[in-house]
Amino acid sequence: MSMKQFFASAADWAVKNKSRMPRWMGRLMESAARNPDGFIGRVSGKLLGGGAASANTEVPGGDVRVYIAPTNYSGQGYLWARSLEQFGAGNESVDGERETVAARNCAVLLPGGYAFPADTPVSIATVNASAEWAEAEWQAAKRFTHVLVEAERPMFGKRFGRDLEAEVRALEAEGVSVAFICHGTDIRDPERHAALTPWSPYPEDPRTADLQSDARENAALLERMGRPVFVSTPDLLIDVPGATWCPVVVDAERFATDAPLLPAARSSRPRVIHASSNHLQKGSGSIEPAMAPLVASGALEYELIGSTPSAEMPGVFAGADIVLDQFRLGSYGVAACEAMAAGRVVVGHVLPQVRETVERDAGVELPIVEATPDTLHDVVAELIADPARMRELAAAGPCFVARMHTGEASARALTSRWIRA
């Protein structure tokens, strides 16, 4: 193993186990992330092979060319790009030709992150340290017609001094149309969120002061820039009232399964799971106490799913009857959509404002059963006592995902409110 591989593996382990480390180590890691040009950031970058050559984004053909960067959270940048290519073509023109759309995404890879597909994956060390990569990526990006900026993050390393506003001005000087898409903690105001639901995680989150500062800075940037803004989950419309919901996308066919709900061959007990990538934000600590009496009585089986690779999740959902999503943020995201696509019953805490937005845009109710940490035990007990209702809820999931989360609704939002607005 080379020194670069060794330090990459060590960084990967450290990020995944950050919550178990002494607080001073967490502060060092945060310092490197927030100030890559500082001493800790520069040392970390060199240890991770910073400055190494990396591939740049290829500019596709097409009348409309959309570049999406730089975060690719849960693979969404890549899936929005595919959605635009599949559903974003324009109407037939006078000469009988349809306007074509091609899209590419560039994803900055972080230590400890999950591996999601991307058109152009590039390590954070290269982005932070390689002037050659940054210049070449800028030269490619300015040949697109549209750029969608994810999570208000700069895209071109030090090329513009890590100044997103300077990047946007430079792109627009080249004739490129720019829009923004917010993902979550980049724009969610912790103080506002804590007033919306008593289950908000932010009063307990040690990052809250930083998240508050970041969210307000990003909100001010979006207001100053005045460009089209999208949000990936409907709860974020509370923080950016003038934005447009661009739904997250899942590969519904990948999660579809013939495995029946409540199969007699498996056992007489329903199987309940909770997949958690963030115990604090998902309210994972409240779930086991709520499930324990039902497990002890033999009414159900319960399992907490930890850091499972994305490739294994279709099998995980297929083997469950009820999927417990999240109970603190008051919304839903990729994991809930994947579970619904698999025809499983999904339970979670979703704010009334979010349910109203979904019903307005989708024309149907969100098929996620409402529960909070206080009501979770009773809600699950009522579900498992009513198999007919469980099957009805499970059947509604794939239909809802097909309507809102397979790319067509996302492409429609991006084209109608930005690309062809």
N, C-alpha and C positions, 0 to 999 in steps of 0.2 A: 504494500500500500504506500502510495506517495504521500509526502507531507501535506499536499493540498487535499488529497482524499481524507487523510487523517483528520485535519482540522474541519473539513466539511462534515464529516461524520460526528465529530465532537460538537460542532455548532448545532447540527440537527438534533442531537440528543439533548443538548442544553435547552433549546427552545421548547421541545416537547415536555421537558421536565421543569420548566421555569417556576411553576407554582410550588415545587418542593425545595427550591434552592433558597439560600439566605437572601434577604432583601437586597443586600449590597450588590450581589451578583446580578439580580434582576435589574438594578439601576444601571449597572455597567452595560448590560445588553441593550437596555432602552437608550442609553447614551449613544451607543454605536449606531442604532437605527435612526435616531432623531438628528444626529449630527455626523454624517459620514465623512465630513471634512475635518472633524476634530481628531485629536490624538488617538482615542480609542477606536473611532470609526476607521481611521486610516490603517492602524495596525490590524484590525479585524479584516479589513478588505484585503490586505496583503496576504494574510494567513490563508484566506479563502481563495487565493489565486486572482485577486483583482488585477485588471488590466489585460487578462487573457483575451485572445480573439474570440469572437462569437458571431454567429450568423445574424444577418439583419433581415428585416422584413422585405419580401419580394413584392413589388408593385404589380397587381394584377391588371388585366384588361377590363374593360367595362365602361359604360357611360357614366355610372356612378361608382366611385371607389371609396369605401369606408374603412378607416383605420381606427381600431379600438385598442386602448392601452390605458394604464400599464398593469392593472392588478389581477384581473381574471379570477376574482374570488369565486370559488365553487365551479370554476370552468365557465362562468357566465359570459365573459368576453368572447370566448370561442363560440359558444352556442348562439349568442346574439348575431355574430358574424354569419354563421350558417343560416340562421333564420332570415336575415336580410337577403342572402343569396337565393334562398328557396321561395320566399314570399314577397320580396321587395320589388320585383320587376314592375315597371310603369305600364300605363295603358298603351294600347297600340297607337302609333303615331300616324300622320297622314300618309306616309310612304309604306305603311303596313308593318313597320318594325317596332318591337317593344323596347323600351329603355331597359338596359341590363344593369344589374347591380352585382358588384364583386366586393367582398369584405375580407379583411385580415385582422387578426388580433396579435398584439405583442404582450407577453406576460413576464413580469419580473418574478423570478423564483427566489423565495425566501427560505432560509434554513428552517427545518421543522415543518415546512408546509406540505400539504397533500399534493400528489401528482395529478394534475388535470390536463386534458389535451389543450394545446395552444399552437397557433400557426408559427409563432416565433417565441420560443422560450429562451430567456436570458437570465443569468444569475445576477443577483443584486450586487455582487462584488464587481462584475464587469460593468454594470450600469453606473456604479459609483466611481469607478476608477479609470475606465477606458475612454479616453478622448476620441480614439479612432472609431470605436463602436458608436458613440454618441453622435459623431458627425455623420457617419454613414446612415444611422437610423433617421436622423433629421432629414437628410437628403432624400430618403425613401418616403417619409411621411408627407413631405410637402408636395409630393406628386399624386397624393390622394385628393379626391374632391371634398371629402368630409372626414372630420376627426371627432371621435367620441371619447372624451376624457373620463376615466373612471376614478371615483373617490377623491377627486381634486388633487391628484398626485402629479408631480412633474414627470415628463416622459423621456427626456433626452439627457439624463445625467447632468454633467457640468456644462453642457453646450451653451445653455442660457443661464448659468449660475443657479441651477435648480429652482428657477423662478417660473412658475406655471403661467403667470400673467404675461411674462415676456415670451414664453413659447406660443401662447395663443395669439399674441399680436404678430409674431413672426409668421405663423401659419396663415393668418388672415391677410397679411401683406402679400402672400403668395396666391391669394384667391381661394383659400380653403375655408369651408364653413365648419365652425366648431360648436359642439354642444357638450354638456356635462351629464354624467349619470352618477347618482349617489347610491352607495351600497348599504350603509348602516351606521356604524360608529363614527364614520367620517362626518356625518351631518346630524345624527340624533342628539338632541340636547338633553343631557342627563337631568338637569333641574326640571325641565318641562316634563320629561318622561316620569319622574318620580311623583309629579302632581297628577298624572293620568291614572296610575294604578298603584295600589299599595304593595304590589308584588314586584315593583321595579327593582332591578339588581343594583342600581347605581349607588344607593346609600351605603352598600357594603363593598363596592368595587374599589380596590386601591388605586385604580387608574382614573377614577372619576374626575379629578381636577384637570388632568391632562386632556381627557376626552371632552370635557366641557370647553376648555380653551380651544381645542382643535375644531370642534363643531361650530363654535361662534366665529372663529376665523374663516372657516370654509363658507359659512352662511354669508358672511360679509363679502367674501370674494365673489360668490355667485351673484349677489345683489349688485356689486360694482360692475361685473362683466356684462350682465344683462343678456346673456345668451340662453338658448333653450336648455332647460334642465329636466332630467328624467330621474325617477327613483325606482329601485328594483323591487321594493316591497311597499304595499299600500300604506303602512303605518307612517312611513317617512313623509307622506303628504302633510302630516301635522307639522313637521319641521320646515318643509318647503311647500307652502300652500299653492304656489303658482306652478309647481312642477307637474309632469305627466307620469303616470304609472306605466312603466315598461316591465311587464311581468318577467320573473325568472323563468328559465326554460329548462325542461328536463327531457331526456330521451325516454318517452313513454313506452316505446316498444321494448326497450332494454329491461324495463321493470315489470312489464306485463307478465303474468304468470298464470298457468293452469292450476296451480296449487289451490285447492278449495279452502274456504274459510271454515274454521271449526271442523276439521276432518276427523271422522270417527276413528280412522285407522291410527291416528297419532296418539290421542288420549281423550279422555272425557273432559279434560280441563283446558280452557282457553289459554293460549300463550300470549303473554304481554311483554313487550320489550320497550326499552328507552335507549335510543342512540344519542350519545352526548359528546360533542366536540368542545363544549364549554360548560362545565358544571354550574358555574355561577349564573351565567346568563340564561341557561335552560332550566334552572331550578331543579337540577338533578338531586340535590340533597333532600328535597321535600318528597320525592317520589317513593323511595324505598319505605319510609315510615307509613305512607298511605297504603302501600301494597302489602306490607308485612302481615296484617291480620288476614287478608284474603289468601295469602300464600300459606299461612299457618293452618287455616281451616281447610285447605285442599281445594279451594274454589278456583285457583288459577296457578299458572307458572309465570314467574317474572325473571327477566334477565336484563342487566345493564350492559349495553354494547359499548365498548371503549373505542380505541383508535383503530377502527377497521378500514382497510383500504377501500377506495371507492369501487374498485372492480368486484368486491365481494358483497356489496350492499344489496344487489337484487336478490341474492340467495337469502340474506338476512331477513329482508322484508317478506319474502315468500314463505318463510318458516314461522311467521307471526300471525296472530289474529287481530291484536290491538297494538298500535304504535303510539306511545306517549311522546308528544313532540316537545313543546317548551311551555313554561308556566310563569314567565316573568316579563318578557318583552311585549306581550300582547299582540303578536303578529304571527306570521308563518312564512316559511321560506322553502329552500330547495328540498330539505329532508322530508318535510311534510308532503310536498308534491310527489316525490318519489314513492312514498308510502301509499298515497292515494292512487297513483298510477298502478301500483301493485294490487289494488283492490283490498287494501287493509283498512280497518277502522282507525281513524286518527283522532286523538284527543289532545287538546291544548287550550291555552288561555289566549283568546283573541279579542281585542278591544271592540266595543260596539261600533266605533267609527270605522274600524277596518272592515268589519262585516258589512256595513252599509256601503262602503266604497266598492267592495267586491261584488255585492249583489247589483249595484248600479251598473258597473262595467260588464259583468258577466251575464246578467239577466237571470241568474240562479243563485240560490243561497250557497255559501261556503260550507261544504260537507265535513267540517271539523267540529267534533263534539266539544262544547265549552266545559272547561273545568279549571279551577284554581287549586293551589295546594290545599286549601281548606275543604274543597268539595270533591277532590279527586277520588278518594276512597268510595264515596257514595255513587259518583258517576260511573265508575268502572263496575261496581257491584250491580248497578241497574242494567248496564249493558250486557254483562255476562248472563244475567237472568232473562234476557230477551233476545235469543238468537235471531229471531225474525227481523228485529230492528237492526241488529248488527249486520245482517246480510244486505238489508236495504241501504244502510249507510255505506257499506263497502262497495256496493254496485254504483253508487253515485260518484265515487272518487275518480275512476278512470274517465267518466264523461266530463267531469269538471276540468280535469287536467287537459283533456283534449281540446276543450273550449278555450282555456286561458294560458296554458303553460307548455305548449309544444312549439311555440315560435311564431305562429301566425299573428297572435295578438300583439306580441312584442314588435314584430316587423311593422305592423300597422301603426303602432304608436310612434315609432321612430320615423317612418316615412310621412305620416300625416301631420305630425307636429314639428317636424324639422326638415327632413330631406326634401320633401315636396311642399312644405308649408307655404 
